[in-house]
């Protein structure tokens, strides 16, 4: 402590061959964003505990002379950590994850759709001769529930603010988000709109009860 200010502990990491000092108490994803290094992510929010469900923020770290794939949002930084953010393997993995999300089209938020399509285009650039891959892009719709990508941001935000009106039900292809009523069916949903603000797909336009009712979802 100096002059009433706590000195922040820093560690040195290497990202794509460049050394940088970052806060010791942070994740790789947070550190990269603080240094304006782009890394795609859909299920991340700075005010929520990391979840790692989207599979887009993957990086490679050097461990005993081997490069291992990790979720940047879940990985804590440490001194000497060596990281790669852009390799052909990472682009392939992100493309696969993006194609899963694109099966939930159409999205009301077209920026998210274009963002995912760009990740898939990265794979096409890696394999321009693959005609089946190009055809796959055209067919990526109508396979699952439309509009919601099941990132879980709304569920986690609703729990964080203490309302607990949203939960996951089912598994696999039957996985979905459900609205949970309180005792005797009462609900306080509809006023805070916290879920609306964190939904990357634009699926929740009014409130969670409306978005995840049987008629619309």
C-alpha positions as CSV (number, residue, x, y, z in Angstrom):
1,X,0.0,0.0,0.0
2,X,1.4,3.4,-1.0
3,X,-0.3,6.8,-0.4
4,X,-3.6,5.0,0.5
5,X,-3.6,3.1,-2.8
6,X,-3.1,-0.7,-3.1
7,X,-0.5,-1.6,-5.7
8,X,-2.0,-4.0,-8.1
9,X,0.0,-7.3,-8.5
10,X,1.0,-7.9,-12.1
11,X,2.2,-11.0,-13.9
12,X,3.8,-11.2,-17.4
13,X,2.2,-13.4,-20.1
14,X,3.0,-13.9,-23.8
15,X,0.1,-13.6,-26.3
16,X,0.8,-14.5,-29.9
17,X,4.5,-13.8,-29.3
18,X,4.1,-10.5,-27.6
19,X,4.9,-10.0,-23.9
20,X,2.4,-8.0,-21.7
21,X,1.9,-7.3,-18.0
22,X,-1.6,-8.1,-16.7
23,X,-3.4,-8.1,-13.4
24,X,-2.7,-11.3,-11.5
25,X,-6.3,-11.6,-10.4
26,X,-8.0,-12.0,-13.7
27,X,-8.9,-14.5,-16.5
28,X,-7.2,-14.7,-19.8
29,X,-10.3,-13.4,-21.6
30,X,-10.5,-10.3,-19.2
31,X,-6.8,-9.7,-19.7
32,X,-7.0,-9.8,-23.4
33,X,-10.0,-7.4,-23.5
34,X,-8.2,-5.0,-21.2
35,X,-5.4,-4.9,-23.8
36,X,-7.8,-4.6,-26.7
37,X,-7.0,-8.0,-28.1
38,X,-10.0,-9.5,-29.9
39,X,-11.4,-12.9,-28.9
40,X,-14.9,-14.0,-29.8
41,X,-17.3,-14.9,-27.0
42,X,-21.1,-15.0,-26.6
43,X,-21.8,-16.4,-23.1
44,X,-19.5,-14.0,-21.3
45,X,-20.5,-10.9,-19.3
46,X,-18.1,-9.0,-17.1
47,X,-20.6,-8.9,-14.2
48,X,-21.4,-12.6,-14.2
49,X,-19.3,-15.6,-13.2
50,X,-17.8,-17.2,-16.3
51,X,-19.7,-20.2,-17.7
52,X,-17.7,-21.4,-20.7
53,X,-20.7,-22.7,-22.7
54,X,-20.3,-21.0,-26.0
55,X,-16.9,-22.5,-26.9
56,X,-15.9,-19.4,-28.9
57,X,-13.2,-17.9,-26.6
58,X,-10.9,-20.8,-27.0
59,X,-7.1,-20.3,-26.8
60,X,-4.1,-22.5,-26.9
61,X,-1.6,-22.5,-24.0
62,X,1.8,-24.0,-23.8
63,X,2.1,-26.8,-21.2
64,X,5.3,-28.9,-21.1
65,X,6.1,-28.2,-24.8
66,X,2.5,-29.1,-25.8
67,X,-0.2,-26.7,-26.9
68,X,-3.5,-27.3,-25.1
69,X,-6.9,-25.8,-25.9
70,X,-8.6,-24.0,-23.0
71,X,-11.5,-21.6,-22.5
72,X,-10.1,-18.1,-22.0
73,X,-13.0,-17.1,-19.8
74,X,-12.3,-19.9,-17.3
75,X,-8.5,-19.8,-17.4
76,X,-6.7,-17.7,-14.7
77,X,-3.5,-15.9,-15.8
78,X,-0.2,-16.8,-14.3
79,X,3.3,-15.6,-14.7
80,X,5.0,-16.9,-17.8
81,X,1.8,-18.2,-19.4
82,X,2.2,-18.5,-23.2
83,X,-1.0,-18.1,-25.2
84,X,-2.0,-18.4,-28.9
85,X,-5.3,-16.9,-30.0
86,X,-5.3,-17.4,-33.7
87,X,-4.4,-20.8,-35.2
88,X,-6.0,-23.0,-37.9
89,X,-7.2,-25.4,-35.1
90,X,-8.8,-22.6,-33.1
91,X,-10.5,-21.2,-36.2
92,X,-11.9,-24.7,-36.9
93,X,-13.2,-25.2,-33.4
94,X,-14.8,-21.8,-33.3
95,X,-16.4,-22.5,-36.6
96,X,-17.9,-25.7,-35.3
97,X,-19.3,-23.9,-32.3
98,X,-20.7,-21.1,-34.5
99,X,-22.5,-23.6,-36.7
100,X,-24.3,-25.1,-33.7
101,X,-25.5,-21.6,-32.8
102,X,-26.6,-20.9,-36.3
103,X,-29.0,-23.8,-36.2
104,X,-31.1,-21.5,-34.0
105,X,-31.7,-18.9,-36.7
106,X,-33.2,-16.5,-37.4
107,X,-32.0,-14.1,-34.8
108,X,-33.6,-10.7,-34.1
109,X,-30.1,-9.4,-33.5
110,X,-28.6,-9.5,-37.0
111,X,-25.2,-8.5,-35.7
112,X,-24.9,-11.7,-33.8
113,X,-25.9,-13.7,-36.8
114,X,-23.3,-12.0,-39.0
115,X,-20.7,-12.4,-36.3
116,X,-21.3,-16.2,-36.3
117,X,-21.4,-16.4,-40.0
118,X,-18.0,-14.7,-40.2
119,X,-16.6,-17.4,-37.9
120,X,-17.8,-20.1,-40.2
121,X,-16.4,-18.2,-43.2
122,X,-13.0,-18.4,-41.5
123,X,-13.3,-22.2,-41.9
124,X,-14.2,-21.9,-45.5
125,X,-11.1,-19.8,-46.1
126,X,-9.1,-22.7,-44.5
127,X,-10.8,-25.2,-46.8
128,X,-11.9,-23.4,-50.0
129,X,-12.1,-26.7,-51.9
130,X,-14.7,-28.2,-49.5
131,X,-18.0,-27.9,-51.3
132,X,-19.9,-29.7,-48.6
133,X,-18.8,-27.0,-46.1
134,X,-20.1,-24.2,-48.3
135,X,-23.5,-26.1,-48.7
136,X,-23.7,-26.6,-45.0
137,X,-23.8,-22.8,-44.4
138,X,-26.9,-22.5,-46.6
139,X,-28.7,-25.2,-44.6
140,X,-27.9,-23.9,-41.1
141,X,-31.4,-23.1,-39.9
142,X,-34.6,-24.7,-38.6
143,X,-33.0,-27.5,-36.7
144,X,-33.7,-26.4,-33.2
145,X,-35.7,-23.8,-31.3
146,X,-35.5,-20.6,-33.3
147,X,-34.0,-17.4,-31.9
148,X,-32.5,-18.5,-28.5
149,X,-28.9,-19.8,-28.6
150,X,-29.1,-21.2,-25.0
151,X,-26.0,-19.2,-23.9
152,X,-27.5,-19.0,-20.4
153,X,-26.7,-15.3,-19.8
154,X,-30.4,-14.6,-19.0
155,X,-30.5,-17.5,-16.5
156,X,-27.4,-16.4,-14.7
157,X,-28.4,-12.7,-14.6
158,X,-31.8,-13.5,-13.2
159,X,-30.2,-15.6,-10.5
160,X,-27.6,-12.9,-9.7
161,X,-30.2,-10.3,-9.1
162,X,-32.1,-12.7,-6.8
163,X,-35.3,-13.4,-8.9
164,X,-34.5,-17.0,-10.0
165,X,-37.3,-17.1,-12.6
166,X,-35.3,-18.9,-15.3
167,X,-33.8,-22.3,-15.4
168,X,-32.5,-24.9,-17.9
169,X,-34.7,-28.0,-18.6
170,X,-34.0,-31.1,-20.6
171,X,-30.8,-32.1,-22.2
172,X,-29.2,-32.6,-25.6
173,X,-31.6,-31.5,-28.4
174,X,-34.3,-31.1,-25.9
175,X,-32.4,-28.5,-23.8
176,X,-34.4,-25.3,-23.3
177,X,-34.8,-22.4,-21.0
178,X,-38.0,-22.3,-18.9
179,X,-39.8,-19.6,-17.0
180,X,-40.4,-20.5,-13.3
181,X,-43.3,-19.0,-11.5
182,X,-43.3,-18.3,-7.7
183,X,-45.7,-19.8,-5.2
184,X,-49.3,-19.7,-6.3
185,X,-48.2,-18.6,-9.7
186,X,-47.2,-15.1,-8.7
187,X,-44.3,-13.4,-10.7
188,X,-42.4,-10.2,-10.4
189,X,-41.0,-10.6,-13.9
190,X,-41.4,-7.8,-16.4
191,X,-39.9,-4.7,-14.7
192,X,-36.1,-5.0,-14.5
193,X,-35.5,-6.3,-18.0
194,X,-32.0,-7.4,-16.9
195,X,-32.3,-10.5,-19.1
196,X,-33.2,-8.4,-22.2
197,X,-30.0,-6.4,-21.8
198,X,-27.7,-9.5,-21.7
199,X,-29.4,-11.5,-24.5
200,X,-26.9,-11.6,-27.4
201,X,-29.5,-13.0,-29.9
202,X,-32.2,-10.4,-29.2
203,X,-34.6,-13.2,-28.4
204,X,-35.9,-11.6,-25.2
205,X,-37.6,-8.4,-26.4
206,X,-40.1,-7.7,-23.5
207,X,-39.5,-10.0,-20.6
208,X,-38.5,-13.6,-19.8
209,X,-42.1,-14.8,-19.1
210,X,-43.2,-13.7,-22.6
211,X,-40.0,-15.0,-24.3
212,X,-40.1,-18.5,-22.8
213,X,-43.8,-19.1,-22.8
214,X,-45.2,-22.2,-24.5
215,X,-46.7,-20.2,-27.4
216,X,-43.5,-18.5,-28.4
217,X,-40.8,-21.0,-27.4
